[in-house]
Amino acid sequence: MKIYENPLITRYASEEMLKVFSDENKFSTWRKLWVALAESQKELGLDIKDSQIKEMKKHINKLNLKRAAEIEKETRHDVMAHVRVFGEQCPSAKPIIHLGATSAFVGDNTDIILMKQGLKIIKKRLVNCINLLKKFARRYKNVPTLGFTHFQPAQLTTVGKRACLWIQDLIMDFENLELLLDNLKLRGVKGTTGTQASFLKLFNGDEQKVEELDKLVCKKMGFKQSFPITGQTYPRKFDTQILNILKGIAESAHKFSNDIRLLQHLKEIEEPFGKKQIGSSAMAYKKNPMRSERIAALARYVIVNSINTSITASQQWLERTLDDSANRRIVIPEAFLAVDSILLLYINIAKGLTVNTKIIERNVQENLPFMATENIIMEAVKKGEDRQEIHEKIRQHSIKALTKIKEGNQNDLLERIIQDKEIPLNEKEIKNIIDPNKFIGRSASQVDNYIKEYVEPIISKYNYLLEESEEVKV
């Protein structure tokens, strides 16, 4: 019998994201940090030989995870297990591995490095998603469609203008992500409780060298800065900042998925549906929006899961307590895997949306007469009619037309108004008034302006990230 397998791994997330949070990537990063520490300590004058560093570098990717697991079972300490395994593989370097460091040196710094790698993948997904929606918005910027408030028909917008609402949400997320990436800090080299006491002792009280050690390790690991102050760990509020970015993306994607599900119900816009795809095991005719529904399901998971980091950050004791560890091992990787899955689905849907323009046009024509009545009243007044009297006539016609609709008939409001001899507008004049393109305001130009000012600069800057993304697994 097989043991439980996490669906985020087996069904949803990409291989690219799974590799980021793999044991191989995690523990090889630990070793890269130990190498960076030893190199920096040597550069600052400690008695560490080039041959020791060379030996460590040779074994960075030669992980013996089985041996590490055996030692951890005995010691109940994951970092010391890997220190010992590394030392067994690098006997000459054994005395200087992890010199002056605490477990958080590899644990916390690696967590930040892996999250940085994960955020870069998320950034790439966002750029691709925004680019696909940009093309969609441009293509349909002039197509009038019913706007909805409270899911009740409202003033017209366009299909492309609505898509810009989706883009704008993602760009807000993108800007937050960029800001975080640009200001990302490593934990650095801070010692047991963040005082750097062990490193001060190694360098015989030379504070300048201790400060330089922190900067050197950060630079070698690809970071411009470290947290200036830490306890044993970096501030756990940083995890909340990370999860807030991921939660924001989940919120945006959930909103998009809701819109697609509603529009698919109206038969106006449909997500992709494979030739051999089955909508229901019982109802053979069904074309369920399963990809949008999956986005909603995964997004809900991320949104709810994000509260974990807030609770963890708020409940840390003094310089550190270990009740963060087991929680973070689950919460952080799974949030990244879920958002990766969400964006793959988003890209897949955006790439294959079907717009049923005839249905959209029909729905507009059924509802537009009611929306046009104010304009009809104004035109009648221009011809000398009494505003209140025309209003009352159109109100009565509207009630009768609405009654007919509720009985299953077509909307005949315009015919009623045209046939009313007391309303001084002929058929041509009334049909000119109810041209849908006269009810969409600046929708088309808003699309053009928004794409030019806000979307194109991102696409142009990150054009190298555009690619054919992985398809969803199932």
Number of C-alpha atoms within 10 A of each C-alpha: 3 4 5 6 9 10 10 18 16 12 13 22 24 21 12 13 22 19 14 21 21 12 13 16 15 19 21 17 22 24 25 21 24 26 24 21 28 27 22 20 25 16 13 15 10 14 11 17 14 13 11 20 22 14 17 25 17 11 16 18 15 13 18 15 15 10 13 20 17 12 18 17 11 9 12 12 14 15 21 17 21 22 18 17 20 23 18 12 17 20 12 16 21 19 12 20 22 22 15 19 18 20 18 23 26 23 20 18 25 24 23 19 21 21 20 18 15 21 22 15 17 23 20 19 23 26 24 26 24 26 23 20 23 24 16 21 26 18 12 19 23 20 21 24 29 22 17 12 9 6 8 8 16 15 17 23 24 24 27 26 28 18 21 25 16 20 26 17 18 22 20 14 23 22 14 16 23 14 11 17 16 10 12 18 21 27 30 31 30 30 22 20 16 21 15 19 16 19 24 18 13 15 16 11 13 12 15 10 18 24 15 15 25 23 19 24 25 23 16 16 17 11 18 15 18 22 14 13 14 22 17 22 24 26 17 20 15 17 22 21 17 23 24 21 20 25 25 21 27 29 20 20 25 24 19 20 27 15 17 23 21 15 16 19 14 13 17 21 21 23 24 19 18 9 6 6 10 15 16 11 8 8 9 9 10 11 18 18 20 15 22 25 16 17 26 21 16 21 28 16 17 28 19 10 17 22 16 18 24 18 14 19 17 11 14 15 10 9 14 17 13 9 12 17 11 9 13 17 12 10 18 23 19 21 24 26 25 27 25 27 24 29 24 26 24 26 24 21 23 21 18 14 16 16 18 13 17 11 15 20 16 13 16 19 17 14 17 22 21 18 15 19 21 13 13 23 21 14 19 19 18 11 11 9 16 12 14 10 14 18 18 11 15 22 14 12 19 21 12 16 21 18 13 15 15 11 9 9 11 12 22 17 23 22 13 15 23 18 12 15 10 13 20 17 19 13 13 9 13 20 14 10 18 20 13 20 16 13 19 20 13 13 23 22 13 15 23 18 12 17 22 11 10 13 21 16 12 17 18 9 10 14 15 10 15 16 11 9 15 14 11 18 12 7
